[in-house]
Amino acid sequence: MAQHETCSSWLLVLSLLSIIVSFYRVSCVNLDHENGYISAVGDSGMRRDGLRVAIEAWNQCNEVGEEVPKMGSPRVADCFDVYKASPKSQGENNCSLCNAIPYMLVHRVTEEENRLGIGKSFLGLEKKAILDVNHYAVQKEVYLGSKCQVEDKPNPWQFWMIMLKNGNMDTYAAKCPKNGLLSGPYGPDNNFPCFGKGCMNQPLIFHNYTTLQGANRTTLKGSFYGTWDLHSKSRTENNSSFYSVKWKKELGKGSWIFHHVLKTSNKYPWLMLYLRSDATFGFSGGYHYPTRGMLKIIPESPNFKVKFTLNVIKGGGPNSQFYLMDIGSCWKNNGKLCDGNVTTDVTRYSEMILNPETPSWCKPDSPKLCPPYHIFSNGSRIHRNDTIRFPYEAYHMYCAPGNGEYIEEPNVHCDPYSNPQPQEILQILPHPVWGDYGYPTRKGDGWIGDPKTWELDVGKLSQSLYFYQDPGTTPAIRKWTSINLGTEIYKDPNQVAEWTVTDFDILVPK
């Protein structure tokens, strides 16, 4: 066949997508690890060429509240598969066009679908949600998940989730419940920043779909970026908030590199940006409605480990609660599983703060911000009143759930507004007591200029941490539906955090 005929034939079959294709990707099957572990995430080690990634944005109480004009509901996905042509004969490899376009991407979510917002219908949307911004976002996430879903064993999975959150709260707007109960307007409240009406707004979300780039078109690149300062003229303005997540990978080689940037501003001093591995079905940590994610197996204490490589480039200032690891779950105070009842469900969080500037608020002379007990890796338990042996400096703070009836005194209740239901938070700091679990033992480990590959025994640690339960009840089975890392810049304007994550994996017993 002549060369021009070969190229014409190639164009025809390419346009009809009737070529014989092979799915060009790194296999996503579970890999057997040395100690009998397998991956709990669909994209083990972030090595699958056909990426699945999405972004979600929340206000202070994990709701939407109000959409940004022309942005749609704040749920956007970038999901694609990579295809390589299989030539009909050896001779067709001589076609210059064939060599110029050896691979192509097939995206599963369109721009029109990503811009869906209230008032616009889609498959599966309930009628009652079409004008309800909060429920619309939930159902849009489920819809995008169906477009991105990858069939796998033991369960299908959808995407890595990038989470944005705005900590502003307008206390006069009464948009957030208090410990799951309806709450009316009140204020002023210095606990929450707010410049006035509209301060709880969602961000602008811009999207560069993943494309093949580079001289040989073998480099995959894409990004999400935007700002909460809706009227800023430029994202580079000194006093504008900004976020960016870029992803990059070479076809068939290594891990995706997720590059994160978060900047606060005077109007938006409390912002959050996390990379999340969430449950593929059911509730994720912090939510009371169905979510979608990467966890095809839900990790359960004490039997799971988390591996990743983290490079912190900029820390985000002294109030950046940079989480080496943030785990989220939900169970009631009687130990039973959460069922969506926001008055009795309790979100449970544990977070290791990597930032060496973060102080310990847990003090021997003021134990209210300490957990009642510390449990060592050998199982021995020390009460916080034991001022000689209790490791106060291992804790940043502990706060108790607002609906706990038998909480030990003295205590501090967690912020009752920042989750749809009550929450319990235990934040820990680098300290020798965590060394047995692979966590940092001294301040500065893994911080700026010290990139590390971590293998954390999160399962054993999470089993030993104190969480409140009503006396006499059966201890909860601790299943962690969200495993995250990232930062929360807490009420500190004009700070910048920047970091990369690669090779993320969660391992459970085979």
Secondary structure, DSSP 8 states (H G I E B T S, - for coil): --HHHHHHHHHHHHHHT-S-EEE-S---S----TTSEEESBSSGGG--SS-EEEEEEE-TTSS--S-BTTTBSSEEEEEEEEEEE--SSGGGGG-HHHHH--EEEEESS-HHHHT--TT---TT--GGGTT-HHHHHHHHHHHHHHHH-B--SS--B--EEEEEEE----TTT--S-BTTB--------TTS---STTTT-----EEEEEEEETTTT-EEEEEEEE-S-TT-S-TT-TT--EEEEEEEEETTEEEEEEEEEEE--SS---EEEEEEEEBSSS--TT-SS----SBSS--BTTS-EEEEEEEEEEE--TTB--EEEEEEEEB-TTS-B--S-TTT--EEEEEEE--TT-----BTTBGGGS-SEEE-TTS-EEETT-TTTS-GGGEEEEEB-TT-SS--SS--B--SSSSSS-EEEEEE---GGGGGGT---STTTTSTT--EEEEE-HHHHHHHS-----TTS-----B-SEEEEEEEE-S-TT-EEEEEEEEEEEEEE-
